[in-house]
Amino acid sequence: MAKGYAEGPAAEEAERRREELLAGLPREQSVETRLAVYGSTADEPERHFLGWADDVDADELFTSGAAWGIQVVRRA
């Protein structure tokens, strides 16, 4: 009977990482991420980068009507 939880890509990745650790390879560096704000504006109706969430206020952009279709996503 298959174990289900111990098969597939996640299990393969865990096994690969375990082998690297046993071999003494360095730990993988975590990628720093930030929240990015995307949306549309009158000047540029296609969805585009509006700024970093800590630099622009997504709620204010939407409330003021300056931007719409706003999404906040995590980016490296």
C-alpha positions in Angstrom: 0.0 0.0 0.0 1.3 3.4 -0.9 2.1 5.9 1.8 0.7 8.8 -0.2 2.2 11.6 1.9 5.8 10.2 1.5 5.7 10.1 -2.3 5.9 12.6 -5.1 7.8 15.8 -5.7 7.7 17.0 -2.0 9.2 13.7 -0.8 11.8 13.8 -3.5 12.8 17.3 -2.7 13.0 16.5 1.1 15.2 13.4 0.3 17.5 15.5 -2.0 17.9 18.1 0.7 18.5 15.5 3.4 21.3 14.0 1.2 22.8 17.5 0.8 22.9 18.1 4.5 24.5 14.7 5.1 27.1 15.5 2.5 27.9 18.8 4.4 26.6 21.1 1.7 25.7 24.6 2.9 22.1 25.5 3.6 20.1 27.1 0.9 19.8 30.9 1.2 16.3 32.1 1.7 15.1 34.7 -0.8 14.1 38.0 0.7 10.6 39.0 -0.5 8.5 42.2 -0.3 4.9 42.9 -1.0 4.4 44.5 -4.4 1.2 46.5 -5.4 -0.1 45.9 -8.9 -3.1 47.6 -10.5 -4.5 49.7 -13.4 -4.5 53.5 -13.8 -6.1 55.9 -16.2 -2.7 56.6 -17.8 -1.9 52.9 -18.1 -5.0 50.7 -18.1 -3.1 47.4 -18.3 -2.2 45.9 -14.9 1.3 47.1 -13.9 3.6 47.6 -10.9 2.4 50.5 -8.8 5.0 50.3 -6.1 6.1 48.4 -3.0 3.4 48.0 -0.3 5.6 49.8 2.2 6.0 52.8 -0.2 2.4 53.1 -1.5 -1.0 52.8 0.2 -3.0 50.3 -1.8 -6.2 51.2 0.0 -5.7 54.9 -0.6 -5.0 54.3 -4.3 -8.3 52.4 -4.6 -10.4 54.7 -2.4 -9.2 57.8 -4.3 -9.9 56.2 -7.7 -6.3 56.6 -8.7 -6.0 52.9 -9.3 -8.3 49.9 -9.6 -8.0 46.1 -9.9 -5.4 46.3 -7.2 -3.5 43.1 -6.2 -0.8 42.9 -3.5 1.6 40.0 -4.2 4.9 38.8 -2.7 7.9 39.3 -4.9 11.6 38.7 -4.6 
